[in-house]
Amino acid sequence: MCNSSSITEFLLLPLADTQELQLLHFTLFLGIYLAALLGNGLILTAIACDHRLHTPMYFFLLNLSVIDLGCISTTVPKAMANSLWDSRAISYSGCAAQVFFFFFFFSAEYYLLTVMSYDRYIAICKPLHYGTLLGSRACAQMAAAAWGSGFLHAALHTANVFSLTLCQGNAVDQFFCEIPEIIKLSCSNSYLRKVWIIMVGFCLASGCFVFIVLSYVQIFRAVLRMPSEQGQYKAFSTCLPHLAVVSLFLSMTIFAYLKSPSISPSLDVVVAVLYSVVPPALNPLIYSMRNKELKSAVRKVFSWIFLIGDKFPLYLHK
């Protein structure tokens, strides 16, 4: 038995029992991580460098890419390092930081997706007021509200969880520090805190969910009233990627937090990968599939890279 003051490190769940399987998991995580870095990095570069993409929709998409990079960088590098060096340990402060930053980016992404649904609602249902309602100042304020809300949400939950007395050991049954797994190590009467965490999360999540649903009800009603099929296609092409990202995010989150507590640790790890690692890697692909402007900007980035690559050896030769 030990209390929280005597815990200096936590032991994360190993991804495999043998060194060969650990190296395989390292390779898989490395591939997913590089794909997320490449995809989100290209979107960031394309939006920043192409002046045609300096619109509210792409401004919010830029913020989403930053959040995705932060979210996947909070968990995957440590998991890769543990697999590569056959280790399980993470320091107490490192675990607290991982809980905070993961919850911060995770919450901020949900709030930002809610803001992005409002952007699509104004663009399609009130196009004449789009420039007025979503000016640069309003966009900056909404993005700051999403980031700030995520920060406050993460700070409250992290402080609440790590103020508990931990006496059930220091083994975390997950490949990263997760709030439900830390609460399992508590021996204090944490029932009210668990209820508080669930209720606060449910209220905020349900509020954003209702707002997103109402926004898309109005969007689909407006789109179906459009006389032109080309106009309908253009409207759907800007909404469907966002709706796909929201559906992926919500389905993975609901499945992760409503799963049965009796499932095996290996299946629990798979679920955690699905909601914490897969969305940041898939979001750039989802947003670029039906967006011609974004694909054109990404192609320009690739052409600049190849052009620099062609000129650089000549410069060295001279």
URDAPE-V219608 format. One record per run of one state. SS is the DSSP state (A for helix, B for strand, O for the rest). FROM is the first residue (numbers start at 1). TO is the last residue. If there is no record, write none. Layout:
# URDAPE-V219608
ss & from & to
SS & FROM & TO
SS & FROM & TO
This chain:
# URDAPE-V219608
ss & from & to
O & 1 & 3
A & 4 & 6
O & 7 & 8
B & 9 & 11
O & 12 & 18
A & 19 & 49
O & 50 & 50
A & 51 & 53
O & 54 & 55
A & 56 & 84
O & 85 & 88
B & 89 & 91
A & 92 & 125
O & 126 & 126
A & 127 & 133
O & 134 & 135
A & 136 & 162
O & 163 & 165
B & 166 & 166
O & 167 & 170
B & 171 & 171
O & 172 & 178
A & 179 & 183
O & 184 & 185
B & 186 & 186
O & 187 & 190
A & 191 & 224
O & 225 & 228
A & 229 & 257
O & 258 & 264
A & 265 & 289
O & 290 & 291
A & 292 & 317
O & 318 & 318
